[in-house]
Amino acid sequence: MKIKILLITLILISCQTKGKKEPIEIKQSEKKVEQKVEQKVEKPTELINNGEYFKVKLFHPETELEFDSIVSKEFLKDDLFTLLEFNYPKFESKLIDNKSIELINGNTKIVIKTTEFQPNKRELKFDSSGKFLEKIDGKDIYGTDGNIPRKEISEFYLIVNDKRIEIPKKHYNDLFEPTIECLNDNDDLYCYTICYLNEKGEIILTMQNSDGAGSYMVIFIFDKKYEIKERIIGYQF
């Protein structure tokens, strides 16, 4: 009789022990699942809120096809040469003369003026041979392939509701051979400097500069306060 009571007691203790472990294991697994779900939700939400994606028209060099797509900022940095244009409303482009351009949208205007490069006002650094220009004012340069630039941007500013907003020179004093030019392509005016307004109210300005081995594209992204929050540069060739 005593042996039977002892066996029943041991069975009850074993059942109680198993019952305690099971809910603990379930709770731990639930926490792991919750953490994974939170990670999946936070990542894309953060990217979208930071304006990482853009509507663009791309050119596929292998198939020579044009197609619309949505790409990330990282894609633009890596594959900028495939970009044809952004799929957003464009500003009106107006040439002031062969050295200046205005890009206009309602009460917002962007003005870019150029001038001849003035080497006596800049610090030039050449390679050991003294023939290949490497840096200007200690910065890498865009628009030339080791030659002294011929043109540079002299003024870059916005006018919003008659208020002038200067763009700091650090954003453009390394950009040379600006192409201030517009062409009539099938009765449509095509300019090498184009401005867009995206759905978030941000301004996107693109410039295709130089016409030789130093050809490059630069993209300026302005936030709603008309400050440059990003500059993307890539060589097209």
VMD Tcl script that draws the C-alpha trace (Angstrom):
set ca {
  {0.00 0.00 0.00}
  {2.82 2.38 0.96}
  {4.55 1.65 -2.34}
  {1.41 2.53 -4.33}
  {1.01 5.86 -2.48}
  {4.69 6.68 -3.15}
  {4.32 5.98 -6.90}
  {1.19 8.15 -7.16}
  {2.98 11.00 -5.35}
  {5.97 10.81 -7.73}
  {3.66 10.86 -10.78}
  {1.81 13.96 -9.49}
  {5.09 15.81 -8.82}
  {6.34 14.96 -12.31}
  {3.13 16.26 -13.93}
  {3.29 19.49 -11.94}
  {6.93 20.05 -12.97}
  {6.16 19.56 -16.67}
  {3.22 21.90 -16.40}
  {5.43 24.66 -15.03}
  {8.08 24.41 -17.79}
  {5.67 24.48 -20.72}
  {4.23 28.00 -20.28}
  {7.74 29.42 -19.68}
  {8.97 28.02 -23.02}
  {5.92 29.43 -24.84}
  {6.47 32.91 -23.38}
  {10.13 32.92 -24.43}
  {9.23 31.90 -27.98}
  {6.53 34.58 -28.13}
  {9.08 37.23 -27.15}
  {11.42 36.11 -29.92}
  {8.62 36.31 -32.49}
  {7.60 39.78 -31.24}
  {11.20 41.02 -31.57}
  {11.43 39.74 -35.16}
  {8.12 41.43 -36.09}
  {9.25 44.73 -34.56}
  {12.52 44.63 -36.54}
  {10.68 43.96 -39.81}
  {8.20 46.79 -39.25}
  {10.69 49.44 -38.07}
  {13.20 49.10 -40.90}
  {11.02 49.89 -43.95}
  {9.04 52.52 -42.02}
  {12.26 54.34 -41.15}
  {13.45 54.31 -44.77}
  {10.16 55.67 -46.10}
  {10.02 58.43 -43.48}
  {13.55 59.51 -44.36}
  {12.64 59.87 -48.04}
  {14.92 57.15 -49.29}
  {12.92 56.25 -52.39}
  {12.44 58.17 -55.66}
  {10.34 57.80 -58.80}
  {12.67 57.75 -61.79}
  {12.95 56.87 -65.45}
  {15.90 54.60 -66.12}
  {17.85 53.50 -69.18}
  {19.02 49.91 -69.41}
  {22.30 50.03 -71.38}
  {22.30 46.35 -72.38}
  {18.77 46.24 -73.82}
  {18.60 49.97 -74.68}
  {15.15 50.14 -73.10}
  {13.67 52.96 -71.03}
  {11.44 52.11 -68.09}
  {9.86 53.70 -65.02}
  {10.86 52.49 -61.59}
  {11.19 53.38 -57.90}
  {14.76 53.33 -56.60}
  {16.56 53.98 -53.34}
  {19.12 56.66 -52.66}
  {21.75 53.94 -52.47}
  {20.82 52.84 -56.00}
  {21.33 56.38 -57.28}
  {24.77 56.49 -55.71}
  {25.79 53.16 -57.25}
  {24.04 53.29 -60.64}
  {23.64 56.99 -61.35}
  {24.61 56.58 -65.02}
  {21.33 54.71 -65.71}
  {19.18 57.68 -64.58}
  {17.37 59.53 -67.37}
  {15.20 61.78 -65.21}
  {13.01 61.88 -62.11}
  {9.29 61.28 -62.56}
  {8.14 64.43 -60.78}
  {6.77 67.78 -62.02}
  {9.55 69.95 -63.45}
  {10.33 73.57 -62.75}
  {10.23 75.94 -65.70}
  {13.73 76.43 -67.10}
  {14.69 79.91 -68.27}
  {18.10 80.89 -69.60}
  {19.11 84.39 -68.49}
  {22.13 84.29 -70.82}
  {24.78 81.71 -71.76}
  {26.18 81.89 -68.22}
  {23.06 81.86 -66.04}
  {19.82 79.92 -65.62}
  {16.64 80.29 -63.57}
  {14.43 77.37 -62.52}
  {10.97 78.58 -61.55}
  {7.98 77.02 -59.79}
  {5.35 79.48 -58.51}
  {6.93 81.71 -55.86}
  {10.13 79.60 -55.76}
  {13.09 80.30 -58.01}
  {16.56 78.74 -58.14}
  {19.33 80.78 -59.78}
  {22.70 79.41 -60.91}
  {25.33 81.73 -62.38}
  {28.73 80.79 -63.78}
  {31.96 82.59 -64.54}
  {35.42 81.91 -65.91}
  {37.64 79.98 -63.51}
  {40.03 82.24 -61.62}
  {43.09 80.16 -60.65}
  {44.80 83.07 -58.91}
  {42.05 83.01 -56.26}
  {42.26 79.26 -55.63}
  {44.87 76.85 -54.29}
  {45.86 74.33 -56.97}
  {47.62 71.04 -56.21}
  {49.30 69.09 -59.03}
  {50.85 65.63 -59.07}
  {54.62 65.06 -58.84}
  {55.05 65.80 -62.56}
  {53.41 69.20 -62.13}
  {51.07 68.54 -65.09}
  {48.06 66.67 -63.64}
  {45.73 68.75 -61.46}
  {44.63 66.69 -58.44}
  {42.92 69.08 -56.01}
  {41.61 72.64 -55.69}
  {41.50 74.21 -52.23}
  {42.34 70.78 -50.81}
  {39.26 69.09 -52.32}
  {38.81 66.53 -55.09}
  {37.46 68.16 -58.26}
  {34.70 67.28 -60.71}
  {34.45 68.26 -64.37}
  {38.05 67.98 -65.53}
  {40.41 65.11 -66.21}
  {43.55 66.56 -64.70}
  {43.25 69.90 -66.52}
  {42.72 73.38 -65.09}
  {38.97 74.16 -65.27}
  {37.65 76.82 -67.61}
  {34.35 77.55 -65.81}
  {32.98 77.44 -62.29}
  {29.76 78.28 -60.44}
  {29.90 81.84 -59.15}
  {26.44 82.15 -57.57}
  {23.89 79.61 -56.39}
  {20.80 80.73 -54.48}
  {17.03 80.44 -54.10}
  {14.40 83.16 -54.03}
  {11.30 82.15 -52.05}
  {8.52 84.72 -51.61}
  {11.03 87.43 -52.59}
  {13.48 86.26 -49.90}
  {16.96 85.29 -51.10}
  {18.47 82.10 -49.63}
  {22.17 81.57 -50.35}
  {23.54 78.07 -50.90}
  {26.83 77.62 -48.94}
  {29.82 77.48 -51.29}
  {31.04 74.23 -49.74}
  {28.25 72.50 -51.68}
  {29.47 73.62 -55.11}
  {33.02 75.03 -55.03}
  {34.41 71.68 -56.22}
  {32.01 71.44 -59.21}
  {33.54 72.71 -62.46}
  {32.60 73.03 -66.12}
  {28.88 73.66 -65.41}
  {26.77 73.22 -68.57}
  {24.34 76.14 -68.70}
  {22.63 75.18 -71.92}
  {19.21 74.16 -73.24}
  {18.41 72.36 -76.48}
  {15.26 71.97 -78.56}
  {14.75 68.23 -78.87}
  {11.69 67.43 -81.01}
  {10.17 70.79 -80.10}
  {10.66 70.08 -76.39}
  {13.12 72.20 -74.45}
  {15.81 70.03 -72.86}
  {18.19 71.63 -70.35}
  {21.27 70.10 -68.77}
  {20.19 71.63 -65.45}
  {16.74 70.44 -64.32}
  {14.68 70.91 -61.17}
  {11.82 68.77 -59.80}
  {9.30 68.92 -56.94}
  {8.49 65.55 -55.37}
  {5.32 64.50 -53.54}
  {6.82 65.44 -50.15}
  {7.45 69.02 -51.22}
  {11.22 68.49 -51.53}
  {13.21 70.00 -54.39}
  {15.52 67.82 -56.50}
  {18.06 69.63 -58.71}
  {20.17 67.76 -61.27}
  {23.11 69.06 -63.30}
  {24.91 67.27 -66.13}
  {28.23 69.06 -66.35}
  {31.27 69.04 -68.65}
  {31.37 67.65 -72.18}
  {34.59 65.65 -72.08}
  {36.28 62.88 -70.12}
  {35.35 64.58 -66.83}
  {31.59 64.44 -67.47}
  {29.55 63.92 -64.32}
  {26.07 64.35 -62.85}
  {25.31 65.98 -59.51}
  {21.99 65.73 -57.67}
  {21.04 68.18 -54.92}
  {18.13 67.23 -52.63}
  {16.60 70.14 -50.70}
  {14.39 69.65 -47.65}
  {11.22 71.69 -47.02}
  {13.31 74.41 -45.33}
  {15.23 74.86 -48.62}
  {18.45 73.48 -47.14}
  {20.56 70.88 -48.97}
  {20.23 67.60 -47.10}
  {22.02 65.43 -49.68}
  {24.44 65.77 -52.59}
  {24.99 62.78 -54.88}
  {27.71 62.82 -57.55}
  {28.60 60.23 -60.16}
  {30.57 59.97 -63.38}
  {28.45 59.08 -66.39}
  {31.27 57.73 -68.53}
}
mol new
graphics top color blue
foreach p $ca { graphics top sphere $p radius 0.5 }
foreach p [lrange $ca 0 end-1] q [lrange $ca 1 end] { graphics top cylinder $p $q radius 0.2 }
display resetview
